[in-house]
Amino acid sequence: MNDVILTSVNNPRVKAVGDLQTGSRTRRRQGLFVIEGRREITMALEAGYTIETLFCCAEVDDTSAFRARFPTLVPVLVSQTVFERMTYREHSDGLLAVARAKVHSIADLRLSANPLVIVMEAVEKPGNLGAILRTADAAAIDAIIVCEPVTDIYNPNVIRSSLGCLFTQQIAVCTSRQALEWLHANGLHVYAAELQASQKYYETNLAIPCAIVVGAEADGLSPFWLRYADTRIKIPMRGRVDSLNVSVTTAILSFEAIRQRELTIDN
């Protein structure tokens, strides 16, 4: 391992990491993104992501166990000042990686015998996208389809809020029409989550092969999905507010589907 420690925050490699952290255009143009933390980097490696550069700061934490596990990754050693300049989140653990992005084609998705898919249309907040990915992992969702994306799936906040579940899920990025055609081609019933729907989610058969479509935080689903969905369903609001956060909505509907499927198996 190279014992030279990078100490200048003006080093081009340090600036390049900063550009990737803050610029979605830079990430798209270069096909690169940043991963912080040993758990997230490990999950990315296990999912087959290519690490272009690994930065290591021994002043922040002991990284020897990680480096022993992945001996082919030769790290760039950096000072604590440089590391803190490169990192996005607080309380990082001394490891940061620049990774190669994957192509997320809907044609590459593979489904189980009784699939459950989450479709997100124009979800704009990275934290909500990350939380939905975390829910998808917890509920063992078959796939996540991101339609008309407003936020970059490799945004640092997506990775952080998903706890690395970005790397554990099958994800496709496409247009709403492409998603609808794929869902129909694979025989999935399309449920649209809508506040004005008359059918309650717990009175809906979610045990069949299906997709649950959720919309943007501010405006909900577009007329496209409301027109072409097979069924519109709602979570009844009992209080003064008229809606839930989109990630909470997704979690409720996902685990209701899991509950129904487990009941079907038990019976």
MARNU-916699 format. One line per field, with one value per residue: x, y, z of N, C-alpha, C, CB in turn; residue number from 1. Coordinates in steps of 0.1 Angstrom, whole numbers. Atoms other than C-alpha are relative to their C-alpha. Glycine has a CB too. Example, Ala and Ser with C-alpha at 12.3 -4.5 7.8 and 13.67 -1.06 7.14 Angstrom:
residues 2
n_c1 = (9:-9)
n_c2 = (-12:-11)
n_c3 = (0:0)
ca_c1 = (123:137)
ca_c2 = (-45:-11)
ca_c3 = (78:71)
c_c1 = (9:-8)
c_c2 = (12:11)
c_c3 = (0:8)
cb_c1 = (-10:4)
cb_c2 = (0:5)
cb_c3 = (12:-14)
nr = (1:2)
//
This chain:
residues 267
n_c1 = (8:-7:0:1:13:5:3:5:14:0:-4:11:8:9:10:9:9:10:8:10:9:10:5:7:-5:-13:1:5:-10:-11:5:-6:7:-7:6:-7:3:-3:12:5:-9:0:12:-1:-10:8:10:-7:-4:-14:-6:-11:-10:3:-8:0:-5:-3:2:14:4:-9:5:-9:8:6:-10:-4:10:0:-15:-3:3:-11:6:-7:0:2:0:14:5:4:12:12:4:6:12:13:7:-7:-3:-4:-9:-14:0:7:-4:6:4:6:14:5:11:12:10:12:-1:-9:7:5:10:4:13:11:-8:5:-9:3:-2:-1:1:-4:-3:-10:-9:-9:3:12:-4:-8:8:7:-9:-2:12:0:-8:6:12:-4:7:-7:-7:4:0:0:5:-2:-7:-4:-13:-10:0:-13:-1:-5:11:7:-8:0:13:4:-9:-7:9:-1:-8:5:13:1:6:1:3:6:12:12:5:-8:3:13:0:-7:9:10:-7:-3:13:2:11:-6:8:-5:3:6:8:14:5:10:-4:-10:-11:1:11:-5:-8:-14:-7:-2:-11:4:-9:5:-5:1:-3:-8:4:9:11:5:-2:4:12:-4:2:14:8:-4:0:11:8:-5:2:-4:-2:9:-5:9:-3:1:-8:6:-9:-12:-12:0:-7:9:11:-6:-2:13:5:-9:1:13:-1:-8:9:10:-7:-3:13:3:-8:4:13)
n_c2 = (-12:-12:-7:-14:-4:-12:-9:-12:0:-5:11:3:12:-4:-9:9:7:-11:-2:11:0:-11:-2:11:0:5:15:6:-2:8:14:3:-6:2:8:-2:9:14:8:-3:4:15:4:-3:10:12:-1:0:-13:-2:-11:-6:-5:1:-9:5:-10:7:-9:0:14:11:6:12:12:-1:2:15:8:-3:-3:-5:-14:-7:-13:-12:-5:-14:-5:-2:-13:3:9:-8:-9:9:7:-7:3:-1:12:11:10:0:6:-6:6:-4:12:0:2:10:-3:6:2:7:13:9:4:14:1:13:6:-9:-13:-13:-11:-14:-10:-14:-10:-14:-2:-10:-1:12:8:8:11:9:7:10:11:7:8:11:11:6:8:9:-3:5:-10:-14:-7:-14:-7:-14:-3:-14:1:10:12:1:-11:5:1:13:10:-1:3:14:8:9:9:-2:11:14:1:-1:-14:-4:-14:-1:-8:6:8:12:8:6:11:12:6:8:11:10:5:-6:-9:-13:-7:-14:-6:-13:-5:-1:13:4:13:0:9:12:7:2:12:-2:12:4:-7:-13:-11:-11:-12:-12:-12:-11:-5:-12:1:13:6:-8:6:13:12:1:5:14:10:9:-3:-11:3:-11:2:-10:-10:-1:-13:-13:0:7:9:5:0:11:12:7:6:12:10:6:9:11:10:6:11:11:7:8:12:10:6:9:12:7:6)
n_c3 = (0:1:-13:2:-4:7:-10:5:5:14:9:10:-3:-11:6:9:-8:-3:12:0:-11:1:13:7:14:0:-2:13:11:-3:-4:-13:-12:-12:-10:-13:-11:3:3:13:10:0:7:15:5:0:11:13:4:1:-8:8:-10:-14:-8:-13:-10:-12:-11:-3:-5:4:12:4:2:13:11:1:6:14:2:13:0:-6:-4:0:-14:-1:-13:-5:6:14:-1:-4:11:10:-5:0:-12:-12:-7:10:-7:6:13:11:13:13:7:14:0:9:9:-7:10:-4:7:-8:-12:-1:-9:-7:5:-4:-3:-6:6:-4:10:-6:11:-2:-14:2:-12:-2:-13:2:9:-8:-10:7:3:-12:-1:10:-5:-12:4:10:12:12:8:-1:13:-2:13:2:-12:-3:-7:4:-9:-6:-9:-13:-10:3:-6:-14:-6:3:-7:10:7:14:6:-2:7:15:3:14:2:14:0:-5:10:0:-12:2:10:-6:-10:7:7:-10:-6:-13:-2:-3:-10:-2:-13:2:-12:3:3:-9:-5:-11:3:-7:7:14:1:3:0:14:6:1:-1:-8:6:-9:8:-6:-13:1:9:2:13:12:6:7:-9:-5:12:5:-11:-1:-12:-9:-14:-9:-14:-6:-9:-11:-7:8:12:11:8:-7:7:10:-4:-10:8:7:-10:-4:11:3:-10:1:11:-5:-10:7:6:-11:-4:11:-2:-12:2)
ca_c1 = (0:12:23:21:-8:-28:-30:-41:-77:-68:-57:-76:-87:-103:-120:-133:-149:-166:-179:-195:-210:-228:-234:-260:-248:-213:-223:-243:-216:-188:-209:-194:-208:-196:-202:-194:-190:-178:-213:-224:-192:-193:-229:-220:-190:-213:-238:-211:-204:-169:-149:-127:-110:-110:-100:-90:-84:-67:-71:-109:-112:-93:-99:-75:-102:-120:-88:-79:-112:-108:-70:-73:-86:-55:-66:-55:-45:-58:-55:-85:-88:-90:-114:-138:-137:-147:-174:-211:-224:-214:-197:-182:-160:-128:-138:-150:-152:-158:-178:-190:-227:-248:-273:-308:-328:-363:-356:-331:-356:-364:-395:-406:-436:-458:-442:-447:-432:-431:-434:-423:-434:-414:-404:-384:-368:-337:-345:-379:-364:-338:-364:-385:-355:-350:-386:-383:-354:-372:-403:-383:-400:-392:-382:-383:-392:-383:-404:-397:-370:-366:-338:-307:-307:-270:-276:-256:-288:-304:-275:-274:-311:-314:-286:-270:-302:-298:-273:-295:-326:-334:-340:-351:-352:-376:-406:-441:-452:-423:-431:-468:-461:-436:-461:-488:-464:-456:-492:-491:-522:-515:-527:-524:-522:-546:-562:-595:-599:-629:-613:-595:-561:-570:-601:-580:-564:-527:-518:-519:-490:-491:-474:-481:-477:-469:-465:-446:-448:-466:-488:-494:-497:-500:-532:-513:-513:-547:-561:-542:-541:-563:-574:-571:-566:-563:-551:-580:-570:-585:-570:-566:-539:-549:-519:-489:-453:-447:-422:-447:-475:-452:-443:-479:-490:-460:-464:-501:-493:-468:-494:-520:-495:-485:-522:-527:-498:-509:-544)
ca_c2 = (0:35:52:87:105:131:162:190:199:215:182:175:141:157:184:156:138:171:176:141:146:178:175:152:163:155:120:114:127:107:76:78:84:84:59:66:41:5:-10:7:1:-36:-39:-22:-46:-76:-64:-63:-26:-15:6:30:46:39:66:57:79:61:92:88:50:17:5:-25:-52:-38:-36:-72:-84:-66:-68:-60:-25:-4:27:63:75:109:131:138:174:161:133:157:179:149:134:144:129:133:107:88:58:66:50:66:52:64:38:31:36:8:9:3:-10:-22:-51:-65:-69:-105:-114:-141:-164:-139:-105:-73:-42:-6:21:57:85:118:113:144:141:119:110:97:76:62:54:36:15:6:-5:-25:-44:-50:-63:-82:-64:-78:-46:-8:12:49:68:103:107:142:131:111:76:80:112:109:114:84:62:75:72:38:25:10:-7:10:-18:-47:-39:-45:-9:3:39:47:66:60:46:22:10:5:-15:-37:-42:-53:-75:-93:-97:-74:-57:-20:-3:35:51:81:102:105:68:51:17:12:-5:-31:-41:-47:-80:-73:-109:-112:-103:-66:-32:-4:31:61:97:129:144:176:166:129:108:123:118:91:67:76:69:36:20:-10:0:32:26:49:49:66:97:99:132:167:161:149:128:108:111:90:67:60:54:29:11:7:-7:-29:-46:-50:-69:-90:-97:-108:-131:-147:-153:-169:-192:-201:-209)
ca_c3 = (0:-8:25:10:26:6:27:4:0:-33:-48:-80:-68:-37:-58:-82:-53:-42:-77:-76:-42:-52:-89:-105:-140:-131:-119:-151:-174:-157:-148:-113:-78:-42:-15:22:49:51:53:22:3:13:1:-33:-37:-29:-55:-82:-83:-95:-71:-91:-61:-24:0:35:66:95:117:116:122:120:84:85:88:57:37:47:35:1:-5:-42:-34:-29:-10:-14:21:31:61:84:70:34:44:61:30:8:30:28:60:96:117:87:95:75:42:10:-25:-60:-78:-114:-119:-134:-162:-147:-176:-171:-195:-169:-141:-130:-112:-87:-92:-74:-78:-59:-76:-64:-90:-80:-103:-101:-64:-58:-23:-21:15:5:-24:0:26:0:-10:26:28:-4:11:44:26:0:-29:-63:-80:-78:-109:-109:-135:-147:-120:-104:-82:-91:-77:-69:-49:-16:4:-14:-4:31:38:22:44:13:2:-31:-38:-27:-49:-85:-98:-132:-144:-173:-184:-171:-204:-205:-170:-178:-209:-190:-161:-185:-205:-172:-161:-131:-118:-114:-82:-80:-45:-46:-19:-37:-44:-30:-24:9:7:33:13:-18:-29:-28:-27:-65:-88:-87:-88:-63:-79:-57:-68:-60:-25:-36:-64:-62:-93:-127:-148:-168:-139:-127:-162:-169:-134:-130:-96:-74:-37:-7:29:48:67:102:114:101:76:42:32:44:34:2:19:48:23:4:36:47:13:9:43:38:6:25:53:28:10:43:52:18:23:58:46)
c_c1 = (9:-1:-1:-15:-4:-5:-6:-14:-2:4:-11:-9:-10:-11:-10:-10:-11:-10:-11:-10:-11:-7:-6:5:14:0:-5:11:12:-4:6:-9:8:-7:8:-3:3:-12:-4:10:0:-12:1:10:-8:-10:7:4:16:4:12:11:-5:9:-1:7:2:-2:-15:-4:10:-7:7:-8:-7:10:5:-10:0:14:3:-3:12:-4:10:-1:-2:0:-15:-6:-5:-12:-12:-4:-8:-13:-12:-7:9:3:4:11:14:1:-9:4:-7:-3:-6:-15:-4:-11:-12:-11:-11:0:8:-6:-5:-10:-2:-13:-12:5:-8:10:-5:4:0:0:5:2:12:10:9:-2:-11:4:9:-8:-9:8:2:-12:-1:9:-6:-12:3:-9:8:9:-6:1:-1:-4:2:8:3:13:9:1:13:3:5:-11:-8:8:0:-13:-5:9:7:-10:-2:7:-6:-13:2:-7:1:-3:-5:-11:-12:-6:8:-3:-14:0:7:-9:-11:6:3:-12:-2:-12:6:-10:6:-5:-5:-9:-15:-6:-11:3:11:11:-2:-12:3:9:14:8:3:12:-4:11:-8:7:-2:6:9:-7:-11:-12:-7:3:-6:-13:3:-3:-14:-9:3:1:-12:-9:6:-3:4:3:-9:7:-10:1:-2:8:-6:8:11:12:1:7:-9:-11:5:2:-13:-6:8:-2:-14:0:7:-10:-10:6:3:-13:-4:8:-4:-13:1)
c_c2 = (12:7:15:4:13:10:13:0:5:-10:-2:-12:4:9:-9:-7:10:2:-11:0:10:2:-12:-1:-6:-16:-6:0:-10:-15:-5:6:-4:-8:2:-11:-15:-9:2:-4:-15:-5:3:-11:-14:0:2:14:1:12:6:5:-1:9:-4:10:-8:9:0:-13:-10:-7:-13:-12:1:-2:-14:-8:3:4:6:15:8:15:12:5:15:4:3:13:-3:-9:7:9:-9:-6:9:-1:2:-14:-12:-8:-2:-7:7:-5:7:-12:3:-2:-12:5:-7:-1:-9:-14:-10:-5:-15:-1:-14:-5:9:14:11:10:13:9:14:9:14:3:10:1:-12:-8:-9:-12:-10:-8:-11:-12:-8:-9:-11:-11:-7:-9:-10:2:-5:10:14:6:15:7:15:6:15:0:-11:-11:-1:13:-5:-2:-13:-12:0:-5:-14:-10:-10:-9:3:-11:-14:-2:0:14:2:15:2:10:-7:-10:-13:-10:-6:-11:-12:-7:-9:-12:-11:-4:5:9:13:7:14:5:14:4:0:-13:-4:-14:0:-11:-14:-8:-4:-13:4:-12:-6:6:14:10:11:13:11:12:10:5:11:-2:-14:-6:9:-7:-13:-12:-1:-5:-15:-10:-9:3:12:-4:12:-6:11:9:2:13:12:1:-9:-10:-4:3:-12:-12:-7:-7:-14:-11:-7:-10:-12:-11:-5:-11:-12:-8:-8:-12:-10:-7:-10:-13:-9:-8:-11)
c_c3 = (0:13:-1:3:-7:10:-5:-5:-14:-10:-10:3:11:-6:-9:9:4:-11:-1:11:-3:-14:-7:-15:-1:2:-13:-11:2:2:13:11:12:10:13:9:-4:-2:-14:-11:-1:-8:-15:-6:-2:-11:-14:-5:-1:7:-8:9:14:8:15:10:13:13:5:7:-5:-12:-4:-3:-14:-11:-1:-7:-15:-4:-14:-1:7:3:-2:15:0:15:5:-6:-14:0:3:-11:-10:4:0:13:12:5:-10:7:-7:-14:-9:-13:-11:-8:-14:1:-9:-9:5:-10:5:-6:9:12:-1:11:6:-6:3:4:6:-4:5:-12:6:-12:5:15:0:12:1:12:-1:-9:8:10:-7:-4:12:3:-9:5:12:-4:-11:-13:-12:-7:3:-14:3:-13:1:12:1:7:-5:10:7:8:14:11:-2:6:15:6:-3:8:-9:-7:-15:-8:1:-8:-15:-3:-15:0:-14:1:5:-10:-1:11:-2:-10:6:11:-7:-7:10:9:14:1:6:10:2:14:-3:11:-3:-4:10:7:10:-3:7:-4:-14:0:-5:0:-15:-6:-3:1:8:-5:10:-7:8:13:-1:-7:-2:-14:-11:-6:-8:8:5:-11:-2:11:-1:11:8:14:9:14:7:11:11:8:-8:-12:-10:-7:9:-9:-10:5:11:-8:-7:10:5:-10:-2:11:1:-10:6:10:-7:-6:10:4:-11:0:12:-2:-11)
cb_c1 = (-10:-5:12:4:-1:-11:13:9:-9:8:4:6:9:8:7:9:7:7:8:8:8:7:10:-15:0:9:-10:-13:6:8:5:14:-14:4:0:-4:-13:8:-11:-3:15:0:-12:6:12:-6:-9:-8:-5:4:4:-5:4:1:-6:8:-9:14:4:-9:-14:2:0:10:-11:-6:12:2:-14:-10:8:-8:-13:12:-4:-6:12:-14:8:0:11:12:3:3:12:10:2:-8:-6:-8:-11:6:-7:8:-3:1:-5:10:-10:7:-7:-6:3:-4:7:-13:6:13:-12:12:-13:0:-1:-8:6:-2:0:8:-10:12:-14:-10:2:-7:-8:15:-2:-11:8:11:-9:-6:13:3:-13:5:14:-5:-11:-2:-2:-10:0:8:-11:14:-14:-14:13:-12:-2:14:-4:11:-13:10:-9:-1:15:3:-11:2:-7:10:-14:7:14:-4:-8:-8:9:-10:12:-5:-3:-10:-1:15:0:-10:8:13:-6:-7:13:11:0:13:-11:2:0:-6:12:-8:4:-2:11:-13:4:-7:13:-1:-13:9:-7:6:-8:-13:5:-11:5:1:-6:7:-12:2:11:8:4:-15:-7:11:-6:14:10:-5:4:12:2:5:-2:-6:7:-11:15:-12:4:2:13:3:15:-6:5:-1:13:6:13:-6:-4:13:7:-10:-2:15:4:-11:7:13:-7:-6:12:7:-10:2:15:-1:-10)
cb_c2 = (0:9:-4:4:2:-4:3:5:8:13:-12:-1:-11:8:10:-10:-6:12:1:-13:4:13:6:1:15:6:-3:7:14:5:-9:5:-6:14:-16:14:1:-6:3:15:5:-5:8:14:-2:-3:12:-6:11:1:-4:12:15:-15:15:-13:12:-6:14:2:-3:-10:10:-3:-1:14:9:-5:4:11:-12:-7:4:0:0:11:-5:4:14:1:10:-7:-11:8:6:-11:-6:-5:-14:8:-5:7:-13:-8:-15:16:-15:10:-7:-9:13:-12:-4:9:-7:7:1:7:9:-9:5:2:-13:-6:4:-1:-1:4:-1:2:1:9:-13:13:3:5:10:8:6:8:10:6:6:10:9:6:6:11:10:-15:16:-6:-3:8:-5:5:-4:7:-7:6:-2:7:-13:-2:8:10:12:-2:1:14:10:-2:-8:-8:1:14:0:-1:11:-12:10:-8:10:-14:5:11:7:3:9:11:5:5:11:9:4:5:-14:8:-7:9:-7:9:0:0:14:10:-11:-2:-10:-2:6:2:8:12:-10:10:-11:3:-8:3:5:-1:3:-3:7:11:5:12:5:0:-14:0:11:1:0:14:8:1:7:-15:-12:14:-13:10:2:-7:13:-12:0:11:-5:9:6:-15:0:5:4:11:9:3:6:11:9:4:6:11:6:4:11:9:5:7:11:7:4:9:10)
cb_c3 = (12:-11:7:-14:16:-11:8:-12:10:-1:8:-14:5:11:-9:-7:13:4:-13:0:12:3:-9:1:-5:12:12:-4:0:11:-11:1:1:6:-3:6:5:12:10:-2:3:14:5:-1:9:13:2:-10:9:-15:14:-8:-3:5:-1:1:2:0:-4:-12:-4:11:-11:12:11:-2:3:15:5:-3:3:-10:8:-10:14:-10:8:-7:1:15:0:-7:10:12:-6:-4:13:-11:0:11:9:-13:1:9:0:1:0:-8:8:-9:-4:9:-15:12:-13:-3:-14:3:3:2:-6:15:6:13:-13:15:-15:13:-12:9:-6:-5:8:-1:13:-1:11:-6:-12:7:7:-13:-6:12:-2:-13:5:10:-5:4:-1:-10:-15:11:-10:6:-2:0:1:8:15:-2:-7:-10:2:5:0:-15:-5:5:-5:-15:12:7:7:-3:6:15:4:-6:7:-8:3:-4:-15:4:-13:-1:12:-4:-12:7:9:-11:-7:9:0:5:10:-12:14:-11:9:-14:3:-12:-1:-8:-11:14:4:15:1:-5:-10:10:7:-9:-13:10:-13:15:-14:13:-5:-10:8:-6:-14:3:0:-11:-10:-4:11:5:-12:-7:14:1:10:-4:4:0:5:7:-7:10:6:9:3:-10:-13:3:9:-13:6:10:-11:-7:12:3:-13:0:13:-3:-12:8:8:-11:-7:12:1:-14:1:12:-3)
nr = (1:2:3:4:5:6:7:8:9:10:11:12:13:14:15:16:17:18:19:20:21:22:23:24:25:26:27:28:29:30:31:32:33:34:35:36:37:38:39:40:41:42:43:44:45:46:47:48:49:50:51:52:53:54:55:56:57:58:59:60:61:62:63:64:65:66:67:68:69:70:71:72:73:74:75:76:77:78:79:80:81:82:83:84:85:86:87:88:89:90:91:92:93:94:95:96:97:98:99:100:101:102:103:104:105:106:107:108:109:110:111:112:113:114:115:116:117:118:119:120:121:122:123:124:125:126:127:128:129:130:131:132:133:134:135:136:137:138:139:140:141:142:143:144:145:146:147:148:149:150:151:152:153:154:155:156:157:158:159:160:161:162:163:164:165:166:167:168:169:170:171:172:173:174:175:176:177:178:179:180:181:182:183:184:185:186:187:188:189:190:191:192:193:194:195:196:197:198:199:200:201:202:203:204:205:206:207:208:209:210:211:212:213:214:215:216:217:218:219:220:221:222:223:224:225:226:227:228:229:230:231:232:233:234:235:236:237:238:239:240:241:242:243:244:245:246:247:248:249:250:251:252:253:254:255:256:257:258:259:260:261:262:263:264:265:266:267)
//
